[in-house]
Amino acid sequence: MRRSLSPKVECLGLMLLALLLIGAGLGLRQAQNVDEERFLGVALEMLHNGSWLIPHRAGEIYGDKPPIFMWAVAFFAWLTGKPNLALYIPGLFSAVTVTAMVYDLGRRLWNQRIGRTAALLYLATYQTYSILRTGQIDSFLILFTSLGLYGLARHLLLGPAWRWFYVGCASMGIGVITKGVGFLPVLMLIPYAYAVRKDWDGVVAMPGQKRKWFLGFVVMLAAIGVWLVPLALSIVLNGTADELAYAREILLRQTAGRYAASWDHREPFWYFLTNVIPQYWLPLVLTLPWLVPAWRRQLQKRDGRVLVFLGWVALAVLFFSISAGKRKLYIYPALPALVLAAAPLIPWLLKRWFAGRPRLRRAFPVLVAAWFALWFARGFIEPIKDGPNPHEPIMAQAAAMTHGADLVLVNWREGHWLFARQPIVHFGMADSTVEEAAQWLREHPKAYALVPDELLGKCFNPDSAHELGETSRAEWSIVGADADNGQCHSGTPAQVYRFDWGRN
């Protein structure tokens, strides 16, 4: 009789698998898209200027996201001295930790085999790989939403466990100051309350504990206060008008305002159901024709565990579907709950598939191994395929061509700032126009400007420009004051930002 591994050893093995899959090729690739360039740049600027409470981008306040993810990247950059590695460590840490939590919940709620199945399903899902290997905030957010899920599940389904409930609440608070939707696990209380009221199996009723429940809300607020209280004190004591505007932006416009009336990434209500789940929740989505009827039978049997997990998945997807602004990665926090709801049915499903098909039974472990091997190999192939960030050679060439003089940025992107090798000047991310650049060069004739070719002829003579190359969907050129065609006149910019990484 084969002896099974102890839960601790098996959990460590699954964590190692997560480390290998998500860590494959770690540090070989550079930040490639605007999100990664932005978050890495903001983190490095925190190290550069010591402004930890309010993030900055090339000297201008960056008001779109709270700073927790950037703090983590800055810490790992300081620890390792390797920014290209630091950007991806939060996602790697999330992968290992969330895998362990999914395994442990599955083991405690059902058995060790189900825990293992849930962890493997989580790691096998395409969205896990596509998000945790990126330098996105969501690669770190999943850590806090999953810990919120874990803490609440330990309490609601295996409790009473008030300490775990408070851990979950604290984690949701940190999740909120990582990205505003970090509170999402609290929606589990809705299907839980229904299950308790209807006396379903698998949930723990805890009547007469209003103070303890309310304390969880206080704990979540205290966790949010880790950043919000020092920020408020800083602004009240010596804040500028820009810092006060940042507080309004991050607390109102970028949270409730963005959700209620999104101005970016607008998609129809059914976007996640038709454009995201069918691809990004592979291979699990292929089993839905069998899982949906099986879930229905479990709900008919009044299984509160399935109701709480599936109910939360449905509520999370609905929450994001209601808002007009949608991105593929938004629904990722719901995945751990989905695999936990699916895992208990997978052994039954495999038995059904394998019945009378011995070849399929023998081939299945090979297919699983091949699936994971392909993800591992892709970790080393991606950096070769992506190559170096195209902004780096362009900014190096700009510094050499201008002998390190001040460089005015026009219609710039994050990569220009991240890879700048000379002092840069701009008038705001959204307000650095070619007219203002022309006026600045007249007043500062030793400076140069980096201008997209499509705007070049408006204020400068193209024949006097020096071509650099293409990046950020545009061709770029360097111009000096001698290229001015005299056609553009602009007043004094409302804001002038200067920034210098101080690189040799």
C-alpha positions in Angstrom: 0.0 0.0 0.0 1.4 3.3 -1.0 2.1 5.7 1.8 0.8 9.3 1.2 2.9 12.3 1.9 2.3 14.3 5.0 0.3 17.5 4.5 3.3 19.7 5.3 5.6 17.9 2.9 2.9 17.9 0.1 2.2 21.6 0.7 5.9 22.4 0.4 6.1 20.4 -2.8 3.2 22.4 -4.3 4.8 25.7 -3.2 8.0 24.6 -4.9 6.1 23.9 -8.1 4.6 27.4 -7.9 8.1 28.8 -7.4 9.4 26.9 -10.5 6.5 27.8 -12.7 6.2 31.5 -11.9 9.9 32.0 -11.2 11.2 30.4 -14.5 13.3 33.0 -16.2 12.8 35.5 -13.4 14.8 38.7 -13.9 15.7 37.9 -17.6 13.1 40.2 -19.0 12.7 43.9 -18.7 9.6 45.9 -17.9 7.8 45.8 -21.3 4.4 47.6 -21.1 3.3 51.0 -19.8 2.0 49.5 -16.5 5.3 47.7 -15.7 7.3 50.7 -16.7 5.1 53.0 -14.6 5.1 50.9 -11.4 8.9 50.1 -11.6 9.6 53.8 -12.2 7.4 55.0 -9.4 9.1 52.4 -7.0 12.6 53.5 -8.1 11.6 57.2 -7.7 10.5 56.4 -4.1 14.0 55.2 -3.4 15.4 58.1 -5.3 13.5 61.0 -3.5 12.3 59.3 -0.3 8.6 60.3 -1.0 6.9 57.1 0.3 3.4 58.4 1.2 2.7 60.0 -2.2 4.0 58.3 -5.3 5.6 60.4 -8.0 6.2 59.9 -11.7 9.1 62.0 -13.1 8.6 64.5 -10.3 4.8 64.8 -10.9 2.4 63.2 -8.3 1.1 59.9 -9.6 -2.5 59.7 -8.3 -4.0 56.6 -10.0 -3.0 53.9 -7.5 -2.2 53.5 -3.7 1.5 52.9 -3.0 1.6 49.4 -1.4 2.7 47.5 -4.6 5.3 50.2 -5.3 6.6 49.9 -1.7 7.1 46.2 -2.3 8.9 46.7 -5.6 11.1 49.4 -4.0 12.0 47.2 -1.1 13.0 44.3 -3.3 15.0 46.7 -5.6 16.8 47.9 -2.5 17.3 44.4 -1.3 18.6 42.9 -4.5 20.0 45.8 -6.4 18.3 44.4 -9.5 15.2 46.4 -10.5 14.3 44.0 -13.3 14.1 41.2 -10.7 12.4 43.3 -8.0 9.4 44.1 -10.2 8.4 40.4 -10.4 9.2 39.2 -6.9 5.8 40.3 -5.5 4.0 38.1 -8.0 6.3 35.2 -7.2 5.7 35.6 -3.5 1.9 35.7 -4.2 2.1 32.5 -6.3 3.8 30.5 -3.5 1.6 31.8 -0.7 -1.7 31.6 -2.5 -0.9 28.0 -3.6 -0.3 27.1 0.0 -3.6 28.7 1.2 -5.7 27.0 -1.5 -4.1 23.7 -0.7 -4.7 24.1 3.0 -8.3 25.2 2.6 -9.1 22.3 0.3 -7.5 19.9 2.8 -9.3 21.2 5.8 -12.7 21.5 4.1 -12.5 18.2 2.4 -9.4 16.1 2.4 -5.7 16.1 1.4 -6.4 14.9 -2.2 -8.9 17.7 -2.7 -6.4 20.2 -1.4 -3.8 19.0 -3.8 -6.3 19.1 -6.7 -7.3 22.6 -5.9 -3.7 23.8 -5.7 -2.9 22.2 -9.1 -6.0 23.6 -10.7 -5.0 27.1 -9.5 -1.4 26.7 -10.9 -2.7 25.2 -14.1 -5.1 28.0 -14.9 -3.8 30.3 -17.7 -4.8 33.5 -15.8 -2.5 32.5 -12.9 0.5 32.3 -15.2 -0.5 35.4 -17.2 -0.8 37.7 -14.1 1.6 36.4 -11.6 4.5 36.6 -14.0 3.9 40.3 -14.7 4.8 43.4 -12.8 1.2 44.3 -12.3 -0.5 45.5 -9.1 -2.9 42.5 -9.5 -0.1 40.1 -9.1 0.3 41.4 -5.5 -3.4 42.1 -4.9 -4.2 38.4 -5.2 -2.1 37.7 -2.1 -4.3 40.0 0.0 -7.7 39.0 -1.5 -6.7 35.3 -1.1 -5.6 35.8 2.5 -9.0 37.6 3.1 -10.7 34.6 1.5 -8.7 32.2 3.6 -9.3 34.0 6.9 -13.0 34.3 6.3 -13.3 30.7 5.2 -11.5 29.4 8.3 -14.0 31.4 10.3 -17.2 30.9 8.4 -16.8 27.3 7.3 -14.4 25.8 9.9 -14.9 28.1 12.9 -15.6 29.9 15.0 -12.1 31.2 14.4 -12.2 34.9 15.3 -8.4 35.3 15.0 -8.5 34.1 11.4 -11.5 36.4 10.8 -9.5 39.4 11.9 -6.5 38.3 9.9 -8.8 38.2 6.9 -10.2 41.6 7.7 -6.7 43.1 8.1 -5.6 41.5 4.8 -8.6 43.1 3.0 -7.6 46.4 4.5 -4.1 46.1 3.1 -5.7 45.0 -0.2 -7.7 48.2 -0.3 -4.5 50.3 -0.1 -3.0 48.0 -2.7 -5.9 48.5 -5.1 -9.3 49.8 -4.1 -11.1 46.4 -4.7 -9.2 44.6 -2.0 -12.3 44.5 0.1 -14.0 41.9 -2.3 -13.8 38.9 0.0 -16.3 40.5 2.4 -18.9 39.6 -0.2 -18.6 36.1 1.0 -20.8 37.1 4.0 -23.8 37.4 1.7 -24.0 33.7 0.6 -22.8 32.7 4.1 -25.7 34.6 5.7 -28.1 32.9 3.4 -26.7 29.5 4.2 -26.9 30.1 7.9 -30.4 31.4 7.7 -31.5 28.4 5.7 -29.6 26.0 8.0 -27.3 24.6 5.3 -24.6 22.1 6.1 -20.9 23.2 6.1 -21.3 26.6 7.6 -20.9 27.7 11.2 -23.6 29.9 12.7 -22.4 32.4 15.3 -25.4 34.3 16.7 -25.1 37.0 19.3 -21.6 38.1 18.3 -22.3 41.6 17.0 -19.3 43.2 18.8 -16.9 40.6 17.4 -18.2 41.0 13.9 -18.0 44.8 14.2 -14.4 44.6 15.4 -13.5 43.0 12.1 -14.7 46.2 10.4 -12.5 48.2 12.8 -9.5 45.9 12.0 -9.9 46.5 8.3 -10.1 50.3 8.8 -6.9 50.1 11.0 -5.1 48.2 8.2 -6.2 50.9 5.7 -4.9 53.5 8.1 -1.4 52.1 7.8 -1.0 54.4 4.8 -4.0 56.7 5.0 -3.4 58.1 8.5 0.2 59.1 7.9 -0.9 60.5 4.5 -3.6 62.6 6.2 -1.3 63.9 8.9 1.3 64.8 6.3 -1.2 66.8 4.2 -2.8 68.5 7.2 0.5 69.6 8.7 2.5 70.7 5.7 0.7 69.5 2.5 0.7 71.5 -0.7 -2.3 72.1 -3.0 -1.0 69.3 -5.3 -0.9 66.9 -2.4 -4.4 67.8 -1.3 -5.6 67.2 -4.9 -3.8 63.9 -4.8 -5.8 62.8 -1.8 -9.1 63.7 -3.5 -8.0 61.9 -6.7 -7.0 58.7 -5.0 -9.8 58.5 -2.5 -12.7 59.6 -4.6 -12.1 59.8 -8.4 -9.9 56.7 -8.8 -12.2 54.5 -6.6 -15.9 55.2 -6.4 -15.8 57.7 -9.3 -13.9 55.3 -11.6 -16.2 52.4 -10.7 -19.5 54.4 -11.2 -18.4 56.3 -14.4 -15.3 54.7 -15.8 -13.5 56.7 -18.5 -11.1 54.0 -19.6 -11.2 50.3 -20.8 -15.0 50.5 -21.4 -16.5 47.2 -22.3 -20.1 45.7 -22.4 -21.7 44.0 -19.4 -21.0 40.5 -20.7 -17.3 41.1 -21.4 -15.9 38.8 -18.8 -18.3 35.9 -19.7 -17.5 36.1 -23.4 -14.0 37.5 -23.8 -12.2 36.6 -20.6 -13.4 33.5 -18.8 -13.4 31.2 -21.9 -9.7 31.8 -22.5 -8.1 32.9 -19.2 -9.8 30.3 -17.0 -8.5 27.4 -19.2 -8.3 24.5 -18.7 -10.9 24.6 -15.9 -13.5 26.2 -18.1 -13.5 23.1 -20.3 -15.0 21.1 -17.4 -18.0 23.4 -16.9 -20.4 21.3 -18.9 -19.9 18.6 -16.2 -19.3 20.8 -13.2 -22.4 23.0 -13.6 -24.9 20.1 -13.2 -22.7 18.7 -10.4 -22.7 22.0 -8.6 -26.5 22.2 -9.0 -26.8 18.8 -7.3 -24.4 19.9 -4.5 -26.6 23.0 -3.9 -29.7 20.8 -3.9 -28.0 18.8 -1.1 -27.5 22.2 0.8 -23.8 22.1 0.8 -22.9 25.5 2.3 -19.2 25.3 1.3 -20.1 25.2 -2.4 -22.7 27.9 -1.9 -20.2 30.3 -0.2 -17.4 29.8 -2.8 -19.6 29.8 -5.9 -21.7 32.6 -4.5 -18.6 34.7 -4.0 -17.3 34.0 -7.5 -20.7 35.0 -8.9 -20.8 38.2 -6.8 -17.2 39.2 -7.7 -17.8 38.7 -11.5 -21.1 40.6 -11.2 -19.4 43.4 -9.2 -16.9 44.0 -12.0 -19.5 43.4 -14.8 -21.6 46.3 -13.5 -18.9 48.8 -14.0 -18.3 50.0 -17.6 -14.5 49.9 -17.1 -13.2 46.3 -17.5 -9.8 44.7 -17.9 -9.0 41.0 -18.2 -7.2 40.8 -14.9 -10.0 42.3 -12.8 -11.8 39.0 -12.0 -8.6 37.1 -11.1 -9.3 37.4 -7.3 -12.3 35.1 -7.8 -10.2 32.2 -9.2 -9.0 30.6 -5.9 -12.6 30.3 -4.7 -13.6 28.8 -8.1 -11.0 26.1 -7.9 -12.0 25.3 -4.3 -15.6 24.8 -5.5 -14.4 22.7 -8.4 -11.7 20.5 -6.8 -14.1 18.2 -4.8 -15.8 17.2 -8.1 -12.6 16.6 -10.1 -11.9 13.0 -8.9 -15.5 12.1 -9.7 -15.2 13.7 -13.1 -11.9 12.0 -13.9 -13.3 8.6 -12.9 -16.2 9.2 -15.2 -13.9 10.2 -18.1 -11.6 7.3 -17.6 -14.2 4.6 -17.3 -13.5 2.2 -20.1 -10.7 4.3 -21.4 -7.4 2.9 -20.0 -5.3 4.7 -22.5 -6.8 8.1 -21.5 -6.1 7.2 -17.8 -2.4 6.5 -18.6 -2.1 9.6 -20.8 -3.6 12.0 -18.4 -0.6 12.4 -16.0 1.6 12.9 -19.1 -0.7 15.6 -20.4 -0.7 17.4 -17.0 3.1 17.2 -16.8 3.4 18.5 -20.3 1.1 21.4 -19.5 3.2 22.5 -16.6 6.5 21.9 -18.5 5.3 24.2 -21.3 4.6 27.0 -18.7 8.0 26.5 -17.3 9.7 26.6 -20.7 7.7 29.7 -21.6 9.4 31.5 -18.7 12.7 31.4 -20.6 11.3 31.8 -24.1 9.4 35.0 -23.3 12.4 37.2 -22.5 14.0 36.1 -25.8 10.8 36.8 -27.7 10.2 40.2 -26.0 13.8 41.3 -26.2 15.1 44.5 -24.5 12.7 47.4 -23.9 12.9 49.6 -27.0 13.0 52.8 -24.9 16.4 51.9 -23.4 18.4 52.2 -26.6 16.5 55.3 -27.7 17.1 57.1 -24.4 20.8 56.1 -24.4 21.1 57.4 -28.0 19.4 60.7 -26.9 21.8 61.2 -24.1 24.8 60.6 -26.3 23.5 62.8 -29.1 22.8 65.7 -26.7 25.8 65.2 -24.5 23.6 64.8 -21.4 21.9 68.2 -21.8 18.3 68.8 -20.4 15.8 66.9 -22.5 12.2 68.2 -22.8 9.7 65.4 -23.3 6.6 65.8 -25.6 3.7 63.4 -25.5 6.0 61.1 -23.5 5.4 57.6 -22.1 6.7 56.0 -18.9 9.6 54.2 -20.7 11.1 57.6 -21.7 11.3 58.5 -18.0 12.3 55.1 -16.7 15.3 54.8 -19.1 16.3 58.4 -19.2 20.1 58.9 -18.8 20.0 62.7 -18.6 18.0 65.4 -16.8 14.4 65.5 -18.2 11.9 68.4 -18.3 8.2 68.1 -18.8 5.0 70.0 -18.1 2.9 67.1 -16.8 2.1 63.7 -18.2 -1.0 64.9 -20.0 0.1 68.5 -20.7 3.6 68.3 -22.3 2.7 69.8 -25.7 5.0 70.5 -28.6 4.2 74.2 -28.4 5.4 74.4 -24.8 8.6 72.5 -25.8 9.3 75.0 -28.6 8.8 77.9 -26.2 11.1 76.2 -23.6 13.9 75.7 -26.1 13.7 79.4 -27.1 14.2 80.3 -23.4 16.8 77.5 -22.8 18.8 77.2 -26.0 21.2 74.6 -24.6 18.3 72.1 -24.0 16.9 69.7 -26.5 13.4 68.1 -27.0 12.2 64.6 -27.7 9.3 64.9 -30.1 7.1 62.3 -31.9 7.5 62.7 -35.7 3.8 63.2 -36.2 4.0 66.5 -34.3 7.5 67.6 -35.4 6.5 69.7 -38.4 4.1 71.8 -36.3 6.8 73.7 -34.5 10.1 72.5 -35.9 11.9 72.0 -39.2 12.0 68.2 -39.8 15.3 68.6 -41.8 17.0 69.8 -38.6 15.8 66.9 -36.5 17.8 63.8 -35.7 15.9 60.5 -36.0 16.1 58.1 -33.0 13.7 55.3 -33.9 10.3 53.8 -33.0 8.7 53.0 -29.7 5.4 53.7 -28.0 3.7 53.4 -31.4 5.5 56.5 -32.7 8.7 57.5 -34.4 10.8 59.9 -32.3 13.3 62.6 -33.1 15.7 65.0 -31.2 15.5 68.7 -31.9 17.4 71.7 -30.6 16.6 75.4 -30.5 18.0 75.8 -34.0 15.2 73.6 -35.5 12.5 76.1 -34.4 10.3 77.1 -37.4 8.8 80.0 -35.5 5.2 78.8 -36.0 4.4 78.0 -32.4 4.0 80.3 -29.5 2.9 79.3 -26.0 2.6 81.0 -22.6 4.4 80.0 -19.5 3.5 76.4 -18.5 1.3 76.0 -15.5 3.8 73.4 -14.1 7.4 72.6 -14.9 8.8 69.3 -13.6 12.5 68.5 -13.7 13.8 65.0 -12.9 17.2 63.3 -13.1 18.0 59.8 -12.1 21.6 60.8 -11.5 22.9 58.0 -13.6 26.5 58.1 -14.8 
